[in-house]
C-alpha cells in the first residue's frame, strides 16, 4: 500500500532525525567542559530539568485530552521516564570511571541486539522478522567507529566501567521500547513530556550534591540553551513522533546514528581524525541505516 509505505518512510526519518540530533549533544557538552567548570552529571541534570517544563508547556493541550490514557498506562510512562534518567546517570558515571571510549562502546554497541531481543519478549513482536544483517552491521560499525579503549586503568575499574555502560545500554533500550509501547493512540508530544517529567523528578535530587557544577554551566548559557533545545527537546520530540510506528528492531539500528553524528562533528569541529577502521565503521553504520530504512519502505 503506497500510503502505508509513505508512512513507514516518514516514521523512519523521524526516528533517524532524532538520533542524529542526539549526536550533537556530545560536541555541545565538550564546549561546556572546555569553557566552564561544569561536570557531566550537571549537564545531564540540566538537560532534563530544563527540557521538562518546555515540553509540558508545549504539550499542555494534548496532556489535557489524553491524561486519562496516560494514567491508565502509568507503568510504561514510569519505566520510560526512569530509563531516560538512568541512562544519563549510568552513562556519565561510566565515562568518569573508564573514559569516553569504553563507555560509548558498552552503552551503544549492544543496543541494536538488546532492542531486537527485548521487543520479542516484552512487546510481543514475534511475528516481525529480525533484521539480522542490519543489527550485525550496526553493532560492528559502532565497534569500529568508537575503537578500542587505550587506558592505564586497573582491570577492576575497567570492569566497573563496562558494567555501568552495559546498564546504560539497557536503559537506552528501555527508552526505545517504552516509546514504541506508548506510541499508539497518544500524541508523541504528550508521551515525550510525560516521560521527561518523570525523568526530571527522578534525577532532580542530584542537584543537592553538585550545585556549583550546575551553576557553572551557565557561564556558557548559549551552549546550555542549544543542548536543551536541539539534542533534547527537539531530538526526543522527533524520536517519539516516529518510534511508536517503527518496529523496535529497526529503531535499535537507527539509534546508532548518534555515535556517527558525534564522530562526524568531532572531526569537523575539533579536528579529530578518523582512522581507516573508523571510516569503515562509519560506512557500516550508513549501510545498516539505509538497509533499515529500505526494509520499512518495503
Secondary structure, 3 states (H helix, E strand, C coil): CHHHHHHHHHHHHHHHHHHHHHCHHHHHHHHHHHHCCCCHHHHHHHHHHHHHHHHHHHHHHHHHHHHHHHHHCHHHHHHHHHHHHHHHHHHHHHHHHHCHHHHHHHHHCCHHHHHHHHHHHHCCCCCCCCCHHHHHHHHHHHHHHHCCCCCCCCHHHHHHHHHHHHHHHHHHHHHHHHHHHHCCCCCHHHHHHHHHHHHHHHHHHHHHCCHHHHHHHHHHHHHHHHHHHHHHHHHHHHHHHHHCCCCHHHHHHHCCHHHHHHHHHHHHHHCCCCCHHHHHHHHHHHHHHHHHHHHHHC
